[in-house]
Amino acid sequence: MARQPSIYAGSSAIVFRVIMIVADFTDKVLQLLVSVAETDEIRNNLDLPLYDYQLLDSMRTVQLILAIEEEFGIKVSPAEFDRESWATPRKIIADLERRLQR
C-alpha cells in the first residue's frame, strides 16, 4: 500500500529554514556590533552591558543605527530609540526582530 504524504512532511524543512534565517540575522547584527564597538567580546556574551562598559556611546550608537539601516533596511529614528532596549547585544537583536515584524 502506498504511503500518503503527510501534510506535515515539509514542516520540519520550514522550521529549519526559519532557524537558519534567524541565526543568519543574529550573526549579521553581531558582526555590525563587533565592527562598531571594536571588540569580539560581544560574540561571547550576549548580555554584555554595552553602555556600562562604554562599548557603545552616542556616536557609536549612531554608527550602528546607520549600519543597521544600510544592512537590513530597518529605520530607527532618534525619537524611537530607547537606550535601555539596546543595553545588550541580546536586547538589540530582540528589538530589531520586533521592528522587522511590524
N, C-alpha and C positions, 0 to 999 in steps of 0.2 A: 504494500500500500504506500503510495507516495505521500510524503510528508508535506503538509500545508505550511507555507511560510508564516511565521509569526508576525503579528503587527508590531511587535516589539523588537524584531530582529535588528533593525537599524538603529535602535535607541542607544545601544552601547557605543556605536560609532559616533553618534551625535554628541553624546556626553563626553567622549574622548576629545572630539574637536573643540567643544566649549572649554574644556580644561586646558587644552593647548593654547587657545586664544587668550584665556585669562593669564596663563603663565607667560605668554609672549608679551602681553600688555604690561604685566608686573615687571618683567625683565627690562623692558624699554624704559619704564618710569624710573627704575633703579639706575639704569645707565645714565639717564639725564641727571638724576640726583648726584651720582658719583662725579659726573663731569662738573656740575655747578659747585658742589661742596668740596671737590678736590680731595676726596678720601674714599677708599674702598670699604672702610668700616661700616658704611651704610648697608652693604650687602650682607654683612654678618649679623646685624642687629636691626630688625625692622621696627623695634621700639626705641631706637636711639633718639633722645630728645635733641632735635636738630637746632633749635634756637637756644636752648640752655647751654649746649656745648659750642655755641657760636659757629656751627657749620653752615647755618643759614642766617642771613641778616636781611635788611630791607633790599639792598642791591642784588644780592644773590637770589632772593625770592622773585624779584622782577625778572632776572635772567631765566629762572626756572619757569615762570609763567609764560614767557615768550617762547622758550624751547618746547613747552607742552603744547602751546597753540600751534607752533610750526609742525611738530611731530604728529599730533593727533587731531588738530583742528578744534580743540576744546578751548573755549574762551573763558578766562577767569578775570572778571573785572575787579578793580580795586574795591568797589562797593560790595562785591560778593565775597571777597577774600576774608577768611577768618583764620588768624594765626594759630588758634587752638586746634582747629580742624586740620592743620598742616604741621602739627608739632612733631610728628614722627613719620618715617617712611610709610609705615602701615596706614596711618591716617591719611596721608596724601593719596596713596593708591585707592583707598576706600572712597575718598571724596571725588576723585576723578572717575571712578567706576559709576558713582551715583550720577555725576554730570553726563556721562555717556548714555545713561538710561533715560534721560529726560527727553 
